[in-house]
């Protein structure tokens, strides 16, 4: 039940600092971190050691916003903005998931690629199709991925073959909640796509489901000026996008994850903080189809919880580590073009968002401190012959130029996969 792993060890000490333990030993017992030491403690002298000398051990990554059915579209149609991208590219693909065989083929590849790129925790969008979404939940749960998967709910403002009757949508959503809420790893979550695609009746009925099952919600929040304005037009009784979900009773039953959060009003920010909700920055998607940059540094300074998302396929790379690098880059652009009230973020802040901050939503994950679930990666092959890098520098370089080939070992719940 006990194992020792030898490597350089790096994780987030807090939002602004990396904890670095060079040439150290980490003890793992029953899938959780017991401690870290520069030499093997006397009581562990007889425990076998897995040696990753030269490699850097880091926490696995968490993806708080990703669309599994859009996996086939990654890297395609990236010259379109959101409204056209949805109608010409995304919705036609999602309609194909009425075929369970097609869904199985794509979802197997999606899960394998997430793991290959070091993502072991995720908040995932399915489609409106219950059978396909069921398979995705089961596939992720069996793989040991800690996460939430949502059957999307839409009953207006979408193509006919992706629309549901509100009562049917709620009935099928409840069936998934009854079947999978007791899963060990991957559980269902309520997933109204975004306010313009949902009637008030659908949202209020989903709110009742949330209360009944104690389940949270993921959705898209103020992701574009078009979406934010449409939400206000369709729900004139609400002052902002987020208030629509609050009034429907969807904010206080479990974790709330709002994707993008690029154009928030003060009311949006107030309501999100009131319910201790997570906003998700999806950097690649920002520069591909959304056309806006989150005010990450300012929101962090106001105490908001912010995680990172690959947003496949508005984002083109499934590796969350790449989004940590992009988050830093975009924060510098935000500060340069809108200096008042904005600031660049540091790499330790971005890495913290991708690991410890995001990991908190799934329990004690995203860290290597004692008590953490041992979901971890060993990265290597990033130094130069003419320059040795420190463990912290290797982690930073990995997020900027690394690939899945630089991940030399993967652990879930203490077991190497």
Backbone torsions as a table, in degrees:
resi	resn	phi	psi	omega
1	UNK	NA	-15.3	-178.9
2	UNK	-110.2	139.9	174.1
3	UNK	-142.3	153.3	175.4
4	UNK	-117.1	138.9	177.8
5	UNK	-126.5	131.9	-178.4
6	UNK	-107.7	128.5	179.0
7	UNK	-174.2	175.2	160.8
8	UNK	-76.9	139.9	-171.7
9	UNK	-125.1	128.5	-179.4
10	UNK	-135.8	132.4	173.0
11	UNK	-154.5	174.6	-178.2
12	UNK	-81.0	118.4	173.5
13	UNK	-72.5	-43.8	174.1
14	UNK	-157.5	-169.9	-174.8
15	UNK	-58.6	-32.6	-171.4
16	UNK	-108.3	-4.1	-173.2
17	UNK	-136.9	143.5	172.2
18	UNK	-94.0	137.7	170.1
19	UNK	-88.7	126.3	-175.9
20	UNK	-123.7	124.7	177.8
21	UNK	-125.3	89.9	-179.3
22	UNK	-71.0	145.5	172.1
23	UNK	48.6	55.6	-172.1
24	UNK	-125.4	172.5	-179.1
25	UNK	-119.5	131.8	177.2
26	UNK	-114.2	130.4	178.7
27	UNK	-97.5	132.9	-179.6
28	UNK	-124.2	126.1	-179.9
29	UNK	-133.3	128.2	-179.4
30	UNK	52.4	38.2	175.2
31	UNK	81.2	4.3	-179.5
32	UNK	-124.9	154.5	-179.2
33	UNK	-73.2	128.6	178.6
34	UNK	-93.9	-38.2	-179.5
35	UNK	172.6	171.9	179.4
36	UNK	-131.2	134.1	-178.7
37	UNK	-141.0	149.9	176.6
38	UNK	-73.0	-24.8	173.3
39	UNK	-132.7	157.8	-177.6
40	UNK	-69.5	124.2	177.5
41	UNK	-61.2	152.1	-175.7
42	UNK	-55.4	-40.1	-176.1
43	UNK	-70.2	-12.2	-179.9
44	UNK	-109.4	14.5	-175.7
45	UNK	-60.9	-27.2	-177.1
46	UNK	-97.3	4.3	178.5
47	UNK	-83.7	135.8	179.9
48	UNK	-67.4	149.1	-176.2
49	UNK	-116.2	129.2	168.8
50	UNK	-93.1	118.5	-171.5
51	UNK	-98.7	117.5	173.3
52	UNK	-116.4	44.5	-179.4
53	UNK	-54.3	134.9	-178.2
54	UNK	89.0	-18.3	177.9
55	UNK	-94.3	163.4	178.8
56	UNK	-115.0	124.7	178.5
57	UNK	-91.1	124.9	-179.4
58	UNK	-133.4	161.3	175.1
59	UNK	-66.7	151.0	172.3
60	UNK	-67.0	161.3	-175.1
61	UNK	-94.4	157.7	176.5
62	UNK	-119.6	132.2	177.8
63	UNK	-109.5	110.7	-175.1
64	UNK	-91.9	2.5	179.2
65	UNK	-159.0	103.2	-179.1
66	UNK	-151.2	140.1	-179.4
67	UNK	-105.0	100.5	-179.1
68	UNK	-57.6	-41.9	-177.8
69	UNK	-67.3	-18.3	180.0
70	UNK	-87.1	4.9	-176.5
71	UNK	-53.0	-38.5	-177.9
72	UNK	-68.4	-17.7	-176.9
73	UNK	-96.3	2.3	-176.4
74	UNK	-60.0	134.0	179.5
75	UNK	76.7	12.3	-179.6
76	UNK	-123.3	150.7	177.0
77	UNK	56.9	35.9	-176.6
78	UNK	-80.4	0.7	177.6
79	UNK	-95.1	4.6	-179.7
80	UNK	-97.1	149.4	171.4
81	UNK	-90.1	171.5	-163.3
82	UNK	-53.0	-53.0	-173.4
83	UNK	-61.9	-45.8	179.0
84	UNK	-69.6	-36.6	-180.0
85	UNK	-62.0	-41.0	177.9
86	UNK	-65.2	-48.0	-172.6
87	UNK	-75.1	-34.8	-175.0
88	UNK	-93.2	-26.9	-169.7
89	UNK	-119.0	-50.9	-168.5
90	UNK	-81.7	-52.8	-177.3
91	UNK	-60.4	-42.2	177.7
92	UNK	-59.7	-37.1	177.8
93	UNK	-68.5	-44.0	-176.1
94	UNK	-63.8	-28.2	179.0
95	UNK	-63.3	-24.5	-178.0
96	UNK	-70.1	-13.4	-177.4
97	UNK	-80.4	6.1	166.3
98	UNK	-65.7	-20.4	177.7
99	UNK	-92.4	108.0	-178.0
100	UNK	-60.5	-33.0	178.9
101	UNK	-65.0	-41.5	176.5
102	UNK	-63.3	-44.3	-179.5
103	UNK	-60.6	-43.9	-179.0
104	UNK	-60.2	-44.0	-179.3
105	UNK	-59.8	-45.3	-177.8
106	UNK	-73.0	-44.1	-174.9
107	UNK	-68.4	-32.2	174.0
108	UNK	-61.7	-44.7	179.7
109	UNK	-66.8	-39.5	179.5
110	UNK	-60.8	-49.8	-178.6
111	UNK	-63.8	-44.1	179.0
112	UNK	-60.3	-39.5	-177.9
113	UNK	-72.9	-35.0	174.1
114	UNK	-58.2	-50.7	-179.1
115	UNK	-63.4	-40.8	179.1
116	UNK	-59.6	-32.3	-179.3
117	UNK	-96.4	13.3	170.7
118	UNK	83.4	14.6	176.7
119	UNK	-92.8	117.1	-177.4
120	UNK	-121.1	2.9	176.1
121	UNK	-141.4	136.8	-175.5
122	UNK	-159.6	146.7	168.8
123	UNK	-105.3	113.7	-165.7
124	UNK	-120.8	136.3	173.3
125	UNK	-93.2	134.6	170.3
126	UNK	-97.5	-138.2	173.3
127	UNK	-127.6	-168.8	177.6
128	UNK	-74.0	-8.8	-169.4
129	UNK	-87.1	117.5	-173.5
130	UNK	-66.9	-42.8	-177.1
131	UNK	-64.3	-42.6	178.6
132	UNK	-65.5	-41.5	-179.7
133	UNK	-66.6	-36.5	176.0
134	UNK	-59.0	-44.6	179.7
135	UNK	-62.8	-40.5	179.9
136	UNK	-62.6	-43.9	177.8
137	UNK	-59.9	-48.0	-177.7
138	UNK	-64.2	-40.7	-179.1
139	UNK	-65.0	-44.3	179.4
140	UNK	-68.2	-41.6	-179.2
141	UNK	-62.6	-43.7	179.5
142	UNK	-63.9	-33.9	179.6
143	UNK	-74.1	-11.5	-179.5
144	UNK	88.3	8.6	179.8
145	UNK	-74.5	123.6	176.5
146	UNK	-80.4	124.7	-176.3
147	UNK	-174.1	-178.7	175.6
148	UNK	-127.4	137.5	177.7
149	UNK	-127.6	134.8	-178.5
150	UNK	-118.6	133.1	164.2
151	UNK	-74.6	119.7	-177.5
152	UNK	-65.2	143.0	175.8
153	UNK	-113.6	123.4	177.1
154	UNK	-148.7	128.7	175.9
155	UNK	-131.8	16.0	172.5
156	UNK	-165.2	166.8	174.0
157	UNK	55.4	41.3	176.4
158	UNK	-149.6	165.6	177.9
159	UNK	-57.7	151.0	-174.1
160	UNK	-55.9	-37.9	-176.3
161	UNK	-79.0	1.6	174.9
162	UNK	-119.5	10.3	178.3
163	UNK	-97.6	147.7	177.4
164	UNK	-125.2	155.4	164.3
165	UNK	-70.5	138.5	-175.8
166	UNK	-56.6	-43.2	-178.8
167	UNK	-65.4	-41.0	177.7
168	UNK	-63.9	-42.0	-179.8
169	UNK	-60.2	-44.4	-179.9
170	UNK	-68.5	-40.8	-179.5
171	UNK	-61.9	-44.6	-179.6
172	UNK	-71.3	-33.7	175.7
173	UNK	-64.5	-42.2	180.0
174	UNK	-64.6	-36.2	178.5
175	UNK	-61.4	-38.9	177.1
176	UNK	-67.2	-40.3	178.0
177	UNK	-61.8	-43.5	179.7
178	UNK	-64.4	-37.3	-174.0
179	UNK	-79.8	-35.3	-167.5
180	UNK	-120.0	-2.9	-177.2
181	UNK	-62.4	-23.1	178.9
182	UNK	-89.1	6.6	-179.7
183	UNK	-58.4	152.0	179.4
184	UNK	-73.1	-42.1	-171.4
185	UNK	-113.0	-57.3	-173.7
186	UNK	-110.1	124.4	-175.0
187	UNK	-122.3	159.8	177.0
188	UNK	-77.1	156.7	177.2
189	UNK	-143.1	148.7	178.2
190	UNK	-69.3	137.4	-172.5
191	UNK	-141.1	68.8	167.5
192	UNK	-65.8	126.7	-169.0
193	UNK	-57.0	-60.2	165.6
194	UNK	-162.8	166.5	-169.1
195	UNK	-54.5	-41.6	-177.6
196	UNK	-63.3	-16.7	-179.7
197	UNK	-101.6	10.2	-177.5
198	UNK	-130.9	135.8	172.1
199	UNK	-79.3	162.6	176.9
200	UNK	-59.6	-38.5	179.2
201	UNK	-59.6	-46.8	-179.7
202	UNK	-60.3	-45.1	-177.8
203	UNK	-65.4	-42.0	180.0
204	UNK	-67.3	-37.5	177.3
205	UNK	-66.6	-37.4	175.7
206	UNK	-66.0	-37.5	176.0
207	UNK	-59.3	-38.9	177.0
208	UNK	-65.8	-37.9	175.3
209	UNK	-63.0	-40.9	179.3
210	UNK	-58.9	-43.8	178.5
211	UNK	-65.7	-42.9	-176.6
212	UNK	-63.4	-40.4	-174.3
213	UNK	-105.5	-2.2	-178.7
214	UNK	61.0	45.5	-174.7
215	UNK	-119.5	145.4	-176.8
216	UNK	-85.9	-162.2	-173.0
217	UNK	-144.5	143.7	166.0
218	UNK	-123.1	143.5	178.8
219	UNK	-160.5	179.3	174.2
220	UNK	-98.1	130.9	-177.8
221	UNK	-123.0	129.3	177.8
222	UNK	32.4	53.0	-176.4
223	UNK	-81.2	-22.5	177.7
224	UNK	-149.9	161.7	177.0
225	UNK	-63.1	-37.3	177.9
226	UNK	-61.5	-47.6	-178.2
227	UNK	-65.6	-42.7	-179.1
228	UNK	-63.0	-41.2	180.0
229	UNK	-69.1	-41.7	177.7
230	UNK	-60.2	-39.2	178.8
231	UNK	-61.5	-42.1	-179.7
232	UNK	-68.7	-35.4	179.2
233	UNK	-66.8	-43.9	-175.2
234	UNK	-79.1	-22.8	179.9
235	UNK	-128.8	68.2	-174.0
236	UNK	-64.7	-16.9	179.0
237	UNK	-76.4	-7.4	-177.5
238	UNK	-109.9	142.3	-177.2
239	UNK	-80.4	-18.5	-176.0
240	UNK	-159.3	169.9	-178.8
241	UNK	-55.9	-48.8	-173.8
242	UNK	-66.4	-31.5	-179.5
243	UNK	-64.8	-26.8	177.6
244	UNK	-58.0	-44.9	-178.9
245	UNK	-74.6	-34.1	177.4
246	UNK	-63.0	-46.9	-178.9
247	UNK	-66.2	-27.0	178.7
248	UNK	-81.8	-2.1	178.5
249	UNK	77.8	27.2	-175.9
250	UNK	-100.3	1.1	-171.2
251	UNK	-101.4	-11.8	-169.1
252	UNK	-124.6	29.4	-177.5
253	UNK	-114.1	-9.8	-176.3
254	UNK	172.2	-170.5	-178.8
255	UNK	-60.8	139.7	176.1
256	UNK	-116.2	126.2	-176.6
257	UNK	-123.7	113.7	-177.9
258	UNK	-105.2	111.2	-177.1
259	UNK	-73.6	134.8	172.1
260	UNK	85.4	-68.0	175.7
261	UNK	50.3	52.5	-173.6
262	UNK	-91.7	-33.2	-175.6
263	UNK	-121.5	52.9	-176.0
264	UNK	-74.3	144.6	168.2
265	UNK	-86.5	172.7	175.6
266	UNK	-61.7	-33.8	177.7
267	UNK	-66.5	-40.2	176.2
268	UNK	-57.5	-47.2	-178.4
269	UNK	-64.2	-44.0	-178.6
270	UNK	-60.5	-45.8	-177.4
271	UNK	-68.5	-41.8	178.2
272	UNK	-59.9	-43.2	-179.8
273	UNK	-70.3	-33.5	179.0
274	UNK	-57.6	-37.1	-176.8
275	UNK	-103.6	13.0	177.0
276	UNK	55.8	41.3	-173.8
277	UNK	-85.5	164.6	179.4
278	UNK	-105.0	129.3	166.8
279	UNK	-96.1	148.6	-176.2
280	UNK	-123.3	120.5	173.2
281	UNK	-87.1	131.3	178.2
282	UNK	-122.3	83.0	-168.5
283	UNK	-58.4	-48.2	-178.2
284	UNK	-62.1	-40.1	177.8
285	UNK	-62.2	-35.6	179.1
286	UNK	-55.4	-43.8	-175.7
287	UNK	-90.9	-3.9	-179.8
288	UNK	-98.3	-58.2	-173.1
289	UNK	-126.4	-9.8	-172.9
290	UNK	-94.4	-37.3	177.6
291	UNK	65.1	54.1	174.5
292	UNK	-170.9	157.9	-177.5
293	UNK	-122.7	126.8	177.5
294	UNK	-60.1	143.8	176.1
295	UNK	-86.0	63.9	-167.8
296	UNK	-57.6	-52.6	-176.9
297	UNK	-59.2	-44.0	-179.1
298	UNK	-65.5	-40.1	-179.9
299	UNK	-69.2	-38.6	175.9
300	UNK	-60.7	-42.1	-179.3
301	UNK	-66.3	-21.6	176.9
302	UNK	-89.4	3.6	175.1
303	UNK	87.8	13.7	178.7
304	UNK	-75.1	146.8	173.0
305	UNK	-84.5	123.5	-178.8
306	UNK	-130.9	125.7	173.3
307	UNK	-112.8	-176.9	-179.7
308	UNK	-118.3	150.2	177.4
309	UNK	-137.1	143.9	176.1
310	UNK	-75.1	-29.3	-176.7
311	UNK	49.5	41.5	168.4
312	UNK	-52.4	127.1	8.4
313	UNK	-113.5	10.9	169.3
314	UNK	-64.8	-34.7	164.8
315	UNK	-88.8	152.8	-172.5
316	UNK	-106.6	-7.2	-177.4
317	UNK	-125.2	127.2	-175.4
318	UNK	-77.7	-11.9	-179.7
319	UNK	-78.1	116.7	-179.2
320	UNK	-65.8	-27.2	178.5
321	UNK	-57.8	-33.8	177.9
322	UNK	-66.9	-30.7	-178.7
323	UNK	-73.6	-26.0	174.2
324	UNK	-62.9	-43.2	177.7
325	UNK	-65.2	-44.4	-178.8
326	UNK	-64.3	-34.1	-179.8
327	UNK	-62.0	-39.9	176.2
328	UNK	-64.1	-47.3	-178.4
329	UNK	-59.3	-45.8	-177.3
330	UNK	-69.3	-31.9	178.1
331	UNK	-65.0	-32.5	176.8
332	UNK	-69.7	-39.1	175.7
333	UNK	-64.0	-42.0	-179.7
334	UNK	-60.5	-45.1	-180.0
335	UNK	-66.9	-36.6	-177.8
336	UNK	-67.8	-46.2	-175.8
337	UNK	-87.4	-24.8	178.4
338	UNK	-133.2	71.1	-172.4
339	UNK	-65.1	-28.7	-176.8
340	UNK	-72.7	116.6	176.2
341	UNK	82.6	2.3	179.6
342	UNK	-122.8	156.2	176.5
343	UNK	-149.2	155.1	174.6
344	UNK	-72.6	153.2	175.1
345	UNK	-102.7	158.0	178.5
346	UNK	-87.3	163.4	175.8
347	UNK	-62.2	-42.7	176.5
348	UNK	-56.4	-35.4	177.0
349	UNK	-64.8	-43.5	-179.2
350	UNK	-65.7	-40.9	179.3
351	UNK	-65.4	-39.4	176.1
352	UNK	-61.2	-42.2	177.4
353	UNK	-61.3	-37.9	-175.9
354	UNK	-79.8	-16.7	-175.5
355	UNK	-122.7	-81.8	-171.2
356	UNK	-67.0	-46.8	-178.5
357	UNK	-63.3	-48.5	178.7
358	UNK	-67.8	-37.6	-177.1
359	UNK	-64.6	-25.7	-179.3
360	UNK	-58.5	-27.6	-176.7
361	UNK	-69.6	-20.0	-178.1
362	UNK	-103.6	7.9	-175.3
363	UNK	109.6	-151.8	-175.2
364	UNK	-83.9	63.5	179.0
365	UNK	-120.7	171.5	175.3
366	UNK	86.4	9.1	179.9
367	UNK	-144.5	169.2	174.1
368	UNK	-120.2	15.0	177.5
369	UNK	-73.6	157.2	-179.1
370	UNK	-52.6	135.9	-178.1
371	UNK	95.8	-13.5	-179.5
372	UNK	-75.1	146.0	169.7
373	UNK	-65.0	133.2	-175.6
374	UNK	-84.8	80.0	168.4
375	UNK	-107.1	111.1	-166.6
376	UNK	-149.7	163.1	179.3
377	UNK	-129.3	149.0	168.8
378	UNK	-112.6	121.0	179.5
379	UNK	-110.8	147.1	-176.0
380	UNK	-159.5	173.1	175.3
381	UNK	79.8	28.4	-175.0
382	UNK	-118.1	-4.5	178.1
383	UNK	-83.4	164.3	176.1
384	UNK	-107.1	152.3	178.6
385	UNK	-60.8	-33.1	-176.6
386	UNK	-92.6	-0.6	-178.9
387	UNK	-154.0	117.2	173.0
388	UNK	-82.2	133.0	179.0
389	UNK	-99.0	149.6	173.1
390	UNK	-72.0	161.8	177.1
391	UNK	-54.7	-41.4	179.3
392	UNK	-65.0	-38.0	178.7
393	UNK	-67.5	-35.9	177.9
394	UNK	-63.6	-40.5	178.4
395	UNK	-63.6	-44.6	179.1
396	UNK	-63.0	-45.4	-179.8
397	UNK	-62.9	-38.7	178.5
398	UNK	-57.8	-42.6	-178.5
399	UNK	-68.2	-25.7	179.9
400	UNK	-90.7	-42.9	-172.6
401	UNK	-130.0	2.3	-178.6
402	UNK	-73.6	164.0	175.1
403	UNK	-132.9	176.0	179.1
404	UNK	-63.8	-20.9	177.1
405	UNK	-68.7	-19.4	176.5
406	UNK	-80.6	-7.9	176.4
407	UNK	-89.3	108.3	-173.2
408	UNK	-92.5	-19.1	177.4
409	UNK	-153.9	149.8	-179.4
410	UNK	-134.5	134.5	178.7
411	UNK	-125.7	134.3	172.0
412	UNK	-124.7	128.0	-179.9
413	UNK	51.6	36.5	176.5
414	UNK	86.0	-7.1	-178.0
415	UNK	-107.1	135.8	178.4
416	UNK	-76.6	135.8	-179.8
417	UNK	-113.1	NA	NA
